[in-house]
Amino acid sequence: MSVIEQPRLAHEVTLVELVDRVLNKGVVLTGDIMLSVAGVDLVYVGLRVLLTSVSALEEHR
Amino acid sequence: MIESPTATAWYVYGVVAADARPPDAVRLIEHDGLAAIAREVPLAEFGEDVLPLRLNDREWLGANVLAHEDVLHAFLDTGVVPLRFGAIYRDTREVERMLEARSAFFRSALVRLRGQVELGVKAWLVTPADPPASSSPAVGGRAYLERRRDQLTAARERVERATVIVADAHRRLLEVAVDGVVNRPQPPELTGRSDEMVMNAAYLVRRGDEAVARTLARLAPSSVDEGVEFELTGPWPPYNFVPADEEASR
C-alpha cells in the first residue's frame, strides 16, 4: 500500500518498461477467457493506466 | 456467467522444454516434450467479466505485470518463449491442447531462442541547460528574434546529430548481437523525463555476452558530448524476438 502512497518516478519508469514488454510483446495466444479482451490493444490499456498515474504524480509535486 | 467464488483457471506465462525446472510459484503443464509455465488463478480476478476492470487498476496491473516478468525471468538460463500477458485457460487439458496445436511453432521458437536473452537499449537526448538568461535588457525585438532563431536552429541540429549517433549505434550493436529491433520511442508523458527518448531498441544476445555493454561503453564518451545518453536494461526474456506466428489463434 505504501508503494502506492509514495510513488517514485524511477519505479514508474521501470513499470513502463515492464508494461511495454509484457503487454505489447511476446506470443499472442487467445486463451479460453481472454476472448472478449483479446481484440483490445492491451498495451494501450496498460499504458493509459500508467499515464494517468504519472500525470497524477506530476500534479502532486 | 456466474462463477463460483472458488473457481479457478490457468494463466500461462510462457513455453519451455519439458525438462526445465520450475520455481515454486508455478507449475509445468507438459505435453510431448513441451511445457507451459502455468499458475492456477482465481476467476474472481481473471474472469473475462472482471479482467478489463483489473487491467485499469494500476496497482493490480503493476503487480501482475511484475509477476509475469519474474516468472519468465526464472527460465532465462534454459530458454523460454514468452507469451503476451493474459493467456488464460479453463483447465490443464485446454493448456495441453494448445501445446499440441502449436507444437511446431513452439519447437522452432525454442530452438531459435535457446540460451538467448534480450537487452534493452534506450538513448536520451539530454536537454541542455538554458543559456545564461538572455538578460541583455537593452536589445530590441529584432535581436530577440535573431537569438530565438539561432536557438531553434541549434536545437534542430542537435536532434539531427543525435539521429546520426543512434543510427550508428544501432548498426554497431547489430554487428555484435544475434538480432535487433527498433521500437518507437516512448513519449515524455510515459517516461516522466523531460529529455527526449531518441532510441528504444532491443537486442538478442547469448546469455552472458557483454559485447553490447562494451559497444555502448565505447560510444558513450563521444555521444555524451553531443547530449546523447545510452541506457542499458536487462537481461530480459526475449519478448521482442518471438518468431512471427503463422496463425493468430488456436
Contacts between the chains, C-beta under 8 A, distances in Angstrom:
chain1	res1	chain2	res2	distance
A	4	B	58	7.7
A	4	B	59	5.6
A	9	B	192	4.9
A	12	B	192	5.7
A	13	B	191	6.1
A	13	B	192	6.0
A	13	B	193	7.8
A	15	B	62	5.4
A	15	B	65	7.1
A	15	B	66	7.8
A	16	B	186	6.5
A	16	B	190	5.3
A	16	B	191	6.7
A	17	B	120	6.9
A	17	B	233	6.3
A	18	B	65	4.8
A	18	B	66	6.2
A	18	B	69	5.5
A	19	B	61	7.3
A	19	B	65	5.6
A	20	B	183	7.8
A	20	B	186	7.1
A	21	B	69	7.4
A	21	B	236	6.4
A	21	B	239	4.3
A	21	B	240	7.3
A	22	B	65	4.7
A	22	B	68	4.8
A	22	B	69	6.0
A	22	B	84	7.4
A	22	B	85	4.9
A	22	B	239	7.3
A	23	B	65	7.0
A	23	B	84	6.8
A	23	B	85	5.0
A	24	B	84	7.6
A	25	B	82	7.3
A	25	B	84	6.8
A	25	B	239	3.7
A	25	B	240	5.3
A	25	B	242	7.3
A	26	B	14	7.6
A	26	B	82	4.1
A	26	B	83	5.2
A	26	B	84	4.0
A	26	B	85	7.6
A	26	B	239	5.0
A	26	B	242	5.9
A	27	B	15	7.8
A	27	B	81	6.1
A	27	B	82	6.9
A	27	B	83	5.0
A	27	B	84	6.4
A	27	B	109	7.6
A	27	B	242	4.9
A	27	B	245	6.2
A	28	B	83	7.8
A	28	B	84	5.1
A	28	B	245	7.0
A	28	B	248	6.7
A	29	B	12	7.1
A	29	B	83	5.7
A	29	B	84	7.5
A	29	B	87	4.2
A	29	B	98	6.5
A	29	B	102	7.5
A	29	B	249	7.7
A	29	B	250	7.8
A	30	B	87	7.6
A	30	B	248	7.2
A	30	B	249	4.3
A	30	B	250	6.7
A	31	B	12	7.0
A	31	B	86	7.1
A	31	B	87	4.2
A	31	B	88	4.3
A	31	B	89	5.1
A	31	B	94	7.9
A	31	B	98	7.8
A	32	B	9	7.2
A	32	B	88	6.5
A	32	B	89	5.0
A	32	B	90	4.6
A	32	B	94	5.8
A	33	B	9	5.8
A	33	B	43	7.9
A	33	B	46	6.5
A	33	B	47	6.6
A	33	B	48	4.9
A	33	B	51	7.2
A	33	B	88	4.0
A	33	B	89	7.4
A	33	B	90	7.3
A	34	B	48	6.7
A	34	B	51	7.2
A	34	B	86	4.8
A	34	B	87	6.7
A	34	B	88	5.7
A	35	B	48	6.8
A	36	B	48	5.0
A	36	B	52	7.9
A	37	B	48	6.4
A	37	B	51	5.7
A	37	B	52	5.7
A	37	B	55	7.7
A	37	B	86	6.7
A	38	B	86	7.7
A	40	B	52	7.3
A	42	B	55	7.2
A	42	B	84	7.1
A	42	B	85	6.2
A	42	B	86	6.6
A	45	B	52	7.6
A	45	B	55	4.9
A	45	B	56	6.5
A	46	B	55	6.5
A	46	B	61	5.8
A	46	B	65	7.2
A	47	B	190	6.3
A	48	B	56	7.7
A	49	B	55	7.3
A	49	B	56	5.6
A	49	B	57	7.5
A	49	B	58	4.9
A	49	B	61	5.6
A	50	B	58	7.1
A	50	B	190	6.5
A	51	B	189	5.6
A	51	B	190	6.2
A	52	B	58	7.3
A	53	B	58	5.0
A	54	B	189	6.6
A	54	B	190	6.8
A	54	B	192	5.4
A	55	B	189	6.8
A	57	B	192	7.6
A	58	B	192	7.6
